[in-house]
Amino acid sequence: MITNNQIRRLRKMKQQGKKLGISAVKAGMDEKTARKYLRLDKLPSEVKADHTWKTREDVFKDVWEEVKSKLELNHGLEAKTIFGYLQRKYPGKFKDGQLRTLQRRLKVWRATEGPSKEIFFEQKHEPGKLGESDFSSMNKVGISIGGVVFDHLIYHFVLSYSDWEMGNICFSESFESLSYGLQNALWKLGKVPKEHQTDRLSTAVHKNTHPDEFTRRYQALLDYYGIKGRKTNPASPHENGDIEQRHYRFKKALEQSLMLRGSCDFQSREEYADFLEKLFIQLNSGRQEKLKEELLVMKKLPSCKLDSFKRMRVKVSKGSSIRVNHNVYSVNSRLIGEQVKVKLYAEYLEIWYSQRCIERLPRLRGEGKHRINYRHIIEWLIRKPGAFENYKYREDLFPTSRFRIAYDYLKEKHTAGKAGKEYLKVLYLAFKEGEELVDDALLTLIENGVDISEDSVEAYIGKFRNEERVSRTEIEIDEVNLEIYDKLLDKREAV
């Protein structure tokens, strides 16, 4: 077969004045063939006929119309599904190895006769105009803190022109998380883009937050920074394509960095947050030129950040608790009947009374949950021990597993009322003497099989109050001697 390179060599030698016969021999072809290609003035690839004929019989010829009718009714049918249907309907006619042939036929049909595919129109981005943000779940990455799985989200912000990005840890798609994340990104950037695009924010508008209130708060945040808000159409994540793509690439970069680190476990949340910040700095290092173009046309930041919390005023109930965003929190019983101010942040809430912050509590995620601190109510519960057995939030009154074991032990030894009364005495000791000390006492009593009571716990506290206590949760395992397995291999038994 004559190649294009042979004809090019032939032409070159003819241009140099060589005779046809010599040129043909040096080009590796017959003189007659050389004359033909010089006359045509075309390369072999240009005169080669397109392959439009079939080299083997079409095994699906008889059933193709039936297959096509099914495809027209349901475009999503896969070749494997159709092939299985044909094998059942026409036993013995189609062999398993012919599946690949049907897959090729369906591929050609979809490209020539099938439905049109969605087109994605590449957008032109202007410097300093648009920033996009969204929340992304990090649960599949496998991050753990101190060996405990750390389920969390990342609020992710990106500039569409330069791809500069920033993110921070959060735990829910709440307005407080959005406000904190957006402001954190803007202050890291040092400037403000003209527009900010999000999805429909339907998740951030929780059932316990009226949509009108959310819209008002979000618009107030945008107005404060002088940003124009934009939203994508419903069920159209591709319209927020830049941030979606950055989600994917950021997670890939994070996974690679974790592989280099050799572990997904961190000693503390602060260590993990520092790791993320360094990763964002690394990712942004190659975007500085385009970022400079954006910073030149962006607006300045205001003088200070806007508060990233929700203000509420609630009344403390007779049960010494308050209800915040459909969750229940206990407060000190001295506040019963009083109005307190609550500042609800993304991860915690502050209780204010008489212009003073009197308590800071971790925020519960979701709704319909409760956090009752026994220290708030134990002084009155010890006076009304009968209320303990059927107390609605009784499970919150077991600070550790040892307290729960102690109560179960007392229930086996006494009646329910007597067990509750004795347990509350132990819990009151934790309030007075310290939870850690009483927890150690209970662990010692459980391990030694000693009766659990107020007196036995007090005896332990009195004995070990001034001595250094060793943590009982540390488990020591002797080093395994592998030589004993070698000795097993040396022993053989005759069968």
C-alpha positions as CSV (number, residue, x, y, z in Angstrom):
1,M,0.0,0.0,0.0
2,I,1.4,3.4,-1.0
3,T,1.6,5.9,1.8
4,N,1.5,9.7,1.9
5,N,5.2,9.9,2.9
6,Q,6.2,7.9,-0.2
7,I,4.3,10.3,-2.5
8,R,5.8,13.3,-0.7
9,R,9.3,11.8,-1.2
10,L,8.5,11.2,-4.9
11,R,7.4,14.8,-5.4
12,K,10.5,16.2,-3.6
13,M,12.9,14.2,-5.9
14,K,11.0,15.3,-9.0
15,Q,11.3,18.9,-7.9
16,Q,15.1,18.3,-7.6
17,G,15.1,17.3,-11.3
18,K,15.5,13.5,-10.9
19,K,14.2,11.2,-13.6
20,L,10.8,9.5,-13.0
21,G,12.3,6.0,-12.9
22,I,14.9,6.8,-10.3
23,S,12.5,8.9,-8.2
24,A,10.0,6.0,-8.2
25,V,12.6,3.5,-7.1
26,K,13.9,5.7,-4.3
27,A,10.3,6.3,-3.2
28,G,9.7,2.6,-3.1
29,M,7.0,2.2,-5.8
30,D,6.5,1.2,-9.4
31,E,7.1,3.8,-12.1
32,K,3.6,3.3,-13.4
33,T,2.2,4.0,-9.9
34,A,4.4,7.1,-9.6
35,R,3.2,8.5,-12.9
36,K,-0.5,7.9,-11.7
37,Y,-0.1,9.9,-8.5
38,L,1.9,12.7,-10.2
39,R,-1.0,13.0,-12.7
40,L,-3.6,13.0,-10.0
41,D,-1.7,15.5,-7.8
42,K,-3.2,13.9,-4.7
43,L,-2.0,11.9,-1.8
44,P,-3.2,8.3,-1.3
45,S,-5.3,9.4,1.7
46,E,-7.1,11.9,-0.6
47,V,-8.1,9.4,-3.2
48,K,-9.0,6.6,-0.8
49,A,-12.7,5.8,-0.9
50,D,-14.7,6.1,2.3
51,H,-15.8,2.8,3.9
52,T,-19.5,2.8,3.6
53,W,-20.2,-0.9,3.0
54,K,-20.8,-3.5,5.6
55,T,-18.3,-6.3,6.0
56,R,-20.6,-8.8,7.8
57,E,-24.3,-9.5,7.9
58,D,-26.5,-7.5,10.2
59,V,-27.8,-9.9,12.8
60,F,-30.4,-7.4,14.1
61,K,-31.8,-6.6,10.7
62,D,-35.1,-8.6,11.2
63,V,-35.8,-7.0,14.7
64,W,-34.4,-3.5,14.2
65,E,-37.7,-1.8,13.6
66,E,-39.0,-3.4,16.8
67,V,-35.9,-2.1,18.7
68,K,-36.3,1.3,17.1
69,S,-39.9,1.6,18.1
70,K,-39.0,0.9,21.7
71,L,-36.2,3.4,21.7
72,E,-38.5,6.1,20.3
73,L,-41.0,5.4,23.1
74,N,-38.2,5.5,25.8
75,H,-34.9,7.1,24.9
76,G,-33.3,5.9,28.1
77,L,-33.4,2.2,27.3
78,E,-29.9,0.7,27.5
79,A,-28.5,-1.9,25.0
80,K,-28.2,-4.5,27.7
81,T,-31.8,-4.2,28.6
82,I,-33.0,-4.5,25.0
83,F,-30.6,-7.4,24.3
84,G,-32.0,-9.3,27.3
85,Y,-35.5,-8.7,26.0
86,L,-34.6,-10.0,22.5
87,Q,-33.0,-13.1,23.9
88,R,-36.1,-13.9,25.9
89,K,-38.4,-13.2,23.0
90,Y,-36.3,-15.1,20.4
91,P,-34.6,-18.0,22.3
92,G,-31.4,-19.1,20.7
93,K,-31.3,-16.4,18.0
94,F,-28.8,-14.1,19.7
95,K,-25.6,-15.0,21.4
96,D,-24.1,-13.2,24.3
97,G,-21.1,-12.0,22.2
98,Q,-23.5,-10.0,20.0
99,L,-24.3,-7.5,22.8
100,R,-21.4,-5.3,21.7
101,T,-22.8,-5.2,18.1
102,L,-26.2,-3.9,19.5
103,Q,-24.4,-1.3,21.6
104,R,-22.7,0.1,18.5
105,R,-26.0,0.2,16.6
106,L,-27.7,2.1,19.5
107,K,-24.8,4.5,19.7
108,V,-25.1,5.3,15.9
109,W,-28.9,5.6,16.2
110,R,-28.7,8.1,19.1
111,A,-26.1,10.1,17.2
112,T,-28.1,10.2,13.9
113,E,-31.8,9.7,14.7
114,G,-32.1,10.0,18.5
115,P,-33.3,13.0,20.6
116,S,-31.1,16.1,20.7
117,K,-28.9,16.5,23.7
118,E,-28.7,19.4,26.1
119,I,-26.3,22.1,25.0
120,F,-24.1,23.9,27.6
121,F,-23.2,27.4,26.4
122,E,-19.8,28.6,27.5
123,Q,-20.1,31.9,29.3
124,K,-17.8,34.9,29.0
125,H,-16.8,36.3,32.4
126,E,-15.8,39.8,33.2
127,P,-13.2,40.7,35.9
128,G,-14.7,41.7,39.2
129,K,-18.3,41.1,38.2
130,L,-19.5,37.8,39.6
131,G,-18.9,35.6,42.6
132,E,-20.7,32.3,43.2
133,S,-21.2,30.3,46.4
134,D,-22.8,27.1,47.6
135,F,-22.7,24.5,50.3
136,S,-21.0,21.1,49.7
137,S,-21.2,18.0,51.9
138,M,-17.8,16.6,53.0
139,N,-19.0,13.4,54.6
140,K,-17.7,11.1,51.8
141,V,-14.2,12.5,52.2
142,G,-13.8,10.6,55.5
143,I,-12.5,13.4,57.8
144,S,-12.2,12.4,61.5
145,I,-11.3,14.4,64.6
146,G,-9.5,12.4,67.2
147,G,-10.7,9.2,65.6
148,V,-14.3,10.3,65.5
149,V,-16.1,10.8,62.2
150,F,-16.5,14.5,61.5
151,D,-19.6,15.1,59.4
152,H,-19.7,18.6,58.1
153,L,-20.2,20.9,55.2
154,I,-18.0,23.4,53.4
155,Y,-19.3,26.9,52.5
156,H,-17.5,27.5,49.2
157,F,-17.1,30.8,47.4
158,V,-15.4,31.4,44.0
159,L,-14.8,34.3,41.7
160,S,-16.0,33.3,38.2
161,Y,-13.2,35.2,36.2
162,S,-10.1,34.2,38.2
163,D,-11.3,31.1,40.0
164,W,-10.0,32.5,43.3
165,E,-11.8,30.5,46.0
166,M,-12.2,30.4,49.7
167,G,-14.2,28.2,52.1
168,N,-15.0,27.4,55.7
169,I,-16.4,24.6,57.9
170,C,-20.1,24.7,58.7
171,F,-22.8,22.2,59.8
172,S,-26.0,23.4,58.2
173,E,-27.3,25.4,55.3
174,S,-28.6,28.1,57.5
175,F,-28.6,31.8,56.9
176,E,-26.1,32.3,59.7
177,S,-23.7,29.9,57.9
178,L,-24.3,31.7,54.7
179,S,-23.7,35.1,56.2
180,Y,-20.5,34.0,58.0
181,G,-19.1,32.2,55.0
182,L,-19.8,35.0,52.5
183,Q,-18.3,37.7,54.8
184,N,-15.3,35.5,55.6
185,A,-14.6,35.1,51.9
186,L,-15.0,38.8,51.1
187,W,-12.7,39.9,53.9
188,K,-10.1,37.3,52.9
189,L,-10.3,38.7,49.4
190,G,-10.2,42.3,50.6
191,K,-12.7,43.6,47.9
192,V,-16.3,43.1,46.9
193,P,-17.6,41.8,43.5
194,K,-20.5,43.4,41.8
195,E,-22.8,40.4,41.9
196,H,-23.2,37.2,44.0
197,Q,-24.9,34.2,42.5
198,T,-26.4,31.2,44.5
199,D,-28.9,28.5,43.8
200,R,-32.5,28.9,45.0
201,L,-31.4,28.7,48.6
202,S,-34.4,26.5,49.3
203,T,-32.4,24.4,51.9
204,A,-31.2,27.5,53.8
205,V,-34.8,28.6,54.2
206,H,-35.6,26.1,57.0
207,K,-39.2,25.2,57.9
208,N,-38.7,27.2,61.1
209,T,-37.7,30.3,59.1
210,H,-40.4,32.2,57.1
211,P,-39.2,32.7,53.5
212,D,-40.0,36.4,53.7
213,E,-37.8,36.8,56.8
214,F,-34.9,35.0,55.1
215,T,-35.3,37.1,51.9
216,R,-35.2,40.3,54.0
217,R,-32.1,39.2,56.0
218,Y,-30.3,38.0,52.8
219,Q,-31.1,41.2,50.9
220,A,-30.0,43.3,53.9
221,L,-26.6,41.5,53.8
222,L,-26.2,42.1,50.1
223,D,-27.2,45.8,50.5
224,Y,-24.7,46.3,53.2
225,Y,-21.9,45.2,50.9
226,G,-23.5,46.8,47.8
227,I,-23.8,43.5,45.9
228,K,-26.5,42.6,43.5
229,G,-28.0,39.2,44.1
230,R,-28.6,36.6,41.4
231,K,-30.3,33.2,41.6
232,T,-30.3,30.2,39.3
233,N,-33.5,28.7,37.9
234,P,-35.1,25.8,39.8
235,A,-33.5,22.4,39.3
236,S,-30.7,23.9,37.2
237,P,-27.4,23.3,39.0
238,H,-25.5,23.8,35.7
239,E,-26.3,27.5,35.9
240,N,-24.1,27.6,39.0
241,G,-21.5,25.7,37.0
242,D,-18.4,27.5,38.2
243,I,-19.0,26.7,41.8
244,E,-20.1,23.2,41.0
245,Q,-16.9,22.6,39.1
246,R,-14.8,24.1,41.9
247,H,-16.6,21.7,44.4
248,Y,-15.3,18.8,42.4
249,R,-11.8,20.1,41.9
250,F,-11.5,21.2,45.5
251,K,-12.5,17.8,46.8
252,K,-10.0,16.1,44.4
253,A,-7.2,18.4,45.6
254,L,-8.2,17.8,49.3
255,E,-8.1,14.0,48.8
256,Q,-4.7,14.2,47.1
257,S,-3.4,16.4,50.0
258,L,-4.7,13.9,52.5
259,M,-3.0,11.1,50.7
260,L,0.3,13.0,50.9
261,R,-0.4,13.7,54.6
262,G,-1.0,10.0,55.1
263,S,-4.1,10.4,57.3
264,C,-7.6,11.8,57.3
265,D,-7.6,12.1,61.0
266,F,-6.8,15.4,62.8
267,Q,-6.1,16.1,66.5
268,S,-8.6,19.0,66.6
269,R,-11.0,20.9,64.5
270,E,-8.5,23.9,64.6
271,E,-5.8,21.7,63.0
272,Y,-8.2,20.6,60.2
273,A,-9.3,24.3,59.6
274,D,-5.6,25.3,59.3
275,F,-5.1,22.5,56.8
276,L,-8.0,23.7,54.7
277,E,-6.8,27.3,54.8
278,K,-3.3,26.3,53.6
279,L,-4.9,24.2,50.8
280,F,-6.9,27.2,49.6
281,I,-3.8,29.3,49.6
282,Q,-2.0,26.7,47.6
283,L,-4.9,26.5,45.1
284,N,-5.0,30.3,44.7
285,S,-1.3,30.7,44.2
286,G,-1.5,30.2,40.4
287,R,-4.4,32.6,40.0
288,Q,-2.7,35.8,41.1
289,E,-2.5,37.5,37.6
290,K,-6.2,37.2,36.9
291,L,-7.0,38.1,40.5
292,K,-5.1,41.4,40.1
293,E,-7.3,42.3,37.2
294,E,-10.4,41.6,39.3
295,L,-9.2,43.5,42.3
296,L,-8.6,46.6,40.2
297,V,-12.3,46.9,39.3
298,M,-13.9,45.7,42.5
299,K,-15.5,47.8,45.2
300,K,-14.0,48.5,48.6
301,L,-15.1,46.7,51.8
302,P,-17.3,48.5,54.3
303,S,-15.7,49.6,57.6
304,C,-16.7,46.5,59.5
305,K,-18.4,43.1,59.2
306,L,-22.1,42.7,59.6
307,D,-23.3,40.6,62.5
308,S,-23.7,36.9,61.5
309,F,-26.4,36.1,64.0
310,K,-30.1,36.2,64.5
311,R,-31.5,38.2,67.4
312,M,-34.4,36.7,69.4
313,R,-36.2,37.5,72.6
314,V,-37.7,34.5,74.4
315,K,-39.3,33.9,77.8
316,V,-37.8,31.2,80.2
317,S,-40.5,28.6,80.9
318,K,-41.4,27.1,84.2
319,G,-39.2,24.1,83.3
320,S,-36.2,26.4,83.2
321,S,-35.9,26.1,79.4
322,I,-36.1,28.2,76.3
323,R,-37.3,27.3,72.8
324,V,-35.1,28.5,70.0
325,N,-35.7,27.6,66.4
326,H,-37.8,24.6,67.4
327,N,-35.1,23.3,69.8
328,V,-35.1,23.3,73.6
329,Y,-32.2,24.5,75.7
330,S,-32.0,24.7,79.5
331,V,-30.9,27.8,81.4
332,N,-30.3,28.6,85.0
333,S,-33.5,28.3,87.1
334,R,-33.0,31.8,88.4
335,L,-34.2,33.1,85.0
336,I,-37.6,31.3,85.1
337,G,-40.3,33.8,84.0
338,E,-37.8,36.3,82.7
339,Q,-37.3,37.6,79.1
340,V,-33.9,36.9,77.8
341,K,-32.2,37.9,74.5
342,V,-30.7,35.2,72.3
343,K,-28.0,35.7,69.7
344,L,-28.2,32.7,67.4
345,Y,-24.9,32.1,65.5
346,A,-24.2,29.3,63.0
347,E,-22.6,27.0,65.7
348,Y,-23.7,28.4,69.1
349,L,-26.1,30.7,70.8
350,E,-25.5,33.3,73.5
351,I,-28.0,34.0,76.3
352,W,-28.1,37.7,77.3
353,Y,-29.8,39.3,80.3
354,S,-29.5,42.8,81.6
355,Q,-27.0,43.7,78.8
356,R,-24.7,40.9,79.9
357,C,-23.9,37.5,78.2
358,I,-24.6,35.0,80.9
359,E,-24.2,31.8,79.0
360,R,-23.0,30.4,75.7
361,L,-24.4,27.1,74.4
362,P,-23.6,24.9,71.5
363,R,-26.3,25.2,68.8
364,L,-28.3,22.0,68.1
365,R,-28.5,21.0,64.4
366,G,-31.9,20.3,62.9
367,E,-35.1,20.7,64.9
368,G,-37.2,18.9,67.5
369,K,-34.0,18.3,69.7
370,H,-33.1,19.3,73.2
371,R,-30.0,20.0,75.3
372,I,-30.7,20.0,79.1
373,N,-27.8,20.7,81.4
374,Y,-28.3,19.0,84.7
375,R,-26.4,21.8,86.5
376,H,-29.3,24.2,85.6
377,I,-32.0,22.1,87.3
378,I,-30.4,19.6,89.8
379,E,-30.9,21.8,92.9
380,W,-34.7,21.7,92.4
381,L,-34.7,18.2,91.0
382,I,-33.1,16.9,94.2
383,R,-36.0,18.5,96.1
384,K,-38.5,16.8,93.8
385,P,-37.0,13.4,93.1
386,G,-40.3,11.9,92.1
387,A,-40.3,14.0,88.9
388,F,-37.1,12.3,87.7
389,E,-38.6,8.9,86.6
390,N,-41.0,10.4,84.0
391,Y,-39.1,13.6,83.2
392,K,-39.5,14.4,79.5
393,Y,-35.7,15.1,79.1
394,R,-34.4,12.4,81.5
395,E,-31.9,11.0,79.0
396,D,-30.0,14.4,79.1
397,L,-29.3,13.8,82.8
398,F,-26.8,11.1,82.2
399,P,-23.5,13.1,81.5
400,T,-21.5,10.0,80.7
401,S,-22.1,6.3,80.2
402,R,-21.0,5.6,83.8
403,F,-23.8,7.7,85.1
404,R,-26.3,5.6,83.0
405,I,-24.7,2.4,84.3
406,A,-25.0,3.6,87.9
407,Y,-28.7,4.4,87.4
408,D,-29.4,1.0,85.8
409,Y,-27.6,-0.7,88.8
410,L,-29.7,1.3,91.3
411,K,-32.9,0.3,89.4
412,E,-32.0,-3.4,89.8
413,K,-31.4,-2.9,93.6
414,H,-34.2,-0.5,94.5
415,T,-37.7,0.4,93.3
416,A,-37.9,3.0,90.5
417,G,-38.7,5.9,92.9
418,K,-35.9,4.9,95.3
419,A,-33.4,4.4,92.5
420,G,-34.2,7.8,91.0
421,K,-33.7,9.4,94.4
422,E,-30.3,7.7,95.0
423,Y,-29.1,8.5,91.5
424,L,-30.0,12.2,91.9
425,K,-27.8,12.3,95.0
426,V,-24.9,11.0,93.0
427,L,-25.7,13.6,90.2
428,Y,-25.8,16.3,92.9
429,L,-22.3,15.3,94.0
430,A,-21.2,15.8,90.4
431,F,-22.6,19.3,90.5
432,K,-20.8,20.1,93.8
433,E,-17.6,18.2,93.5
434,G,-17.0,18.0,89.8
435,E,-18.3,15.7,87.1
436,E,-14.9,14.2,86.2
437,L,-14.1,13.2,89.8
438,V,-17.5,11.5,90.2
439,D,-17.2,9.8,86.8
440,D,-13.8,8.4,87.9
441,A,-15.4,7.2,91.2
442,L,-18.3,5.5,89.4
443,L,-15.8,3.8,87.0
444,T,-13.7,2.5,90.0
445,L,-16.8,1.2,91.8
446,I,-18.1,-0.5,88.7
447,E,-14.8,-2.2,88.0
448,N,-14.4,-3.4,91.6
449,G,-18.0,-4.6,91.9
450,V,-18.6,-2.2,94.9
451,D,-22.2,-1.1,95.6
452,I,-23.0,2.3,94.1
453,S,-24.4,4.9,96.5
454,E,-23.9,8.4,97.6
455,D,-21.7,7.2,100.5
456,S,-19.4,5.0,98.3
457,V,-18.9,7.8,95.8
458,E,-18.1,10.3,98.6
459,A,-15.6,7.8,100.1
460,Y,-13.8,7.6,96.8
461,I,-13.7,11.4,96.5
462,G,-12.4,11.8,100.0
463,K,-9.6,9.2,99.4
464,F,-8.4,10.4,96.0
465,R,-9.2,14.1,96.1
466,N,-5.6,15.2,96.5
467,E,-4.0,12.3,94.6
468,E,-3.0,12.2,90.9
469,R,-5.7,10.3,89.1
470,V,-4.8,8.1,86.1
471,S,-7.2,7.9,83.3
472,R,-9.0,4.5,83.2
473,T,-9.8,4.8,79.5
474,E,-6.1,4.2,78.5
475,I,-5.7,0.5,77.5
476,E,-2.3,-1.1,77.5
477,I,-1.8,-4.1,75.2
478,D,1.3,-6.3,75.7
479,E,3.5,-6.6,72.6
480,V,2.8,-9.8,70.7
481,N,5.8,-12.2,70.4
482,L,5.6,-13.5,66.8
483,E,8.1,-16.3,67.5
484,I,5.4,-18.5,69.1
485,Y,3.8,-18.7,65.6
486,D,7.1,-19.9,64.1
487,K,7.2,-22.7,66.7
488,L,3.8,-23.9,65.7
489,L,5.0,-24.3,62.1
490,D,7.9,-26.5,63.3
491,K,5.6,-29.0,64.9
492,R,4.2,-31.6,62.5
493,E,1.8,-34.4,63.3
494,A,1.8,-37.6,61.3
495,V,-1.5,-38.4,59.7
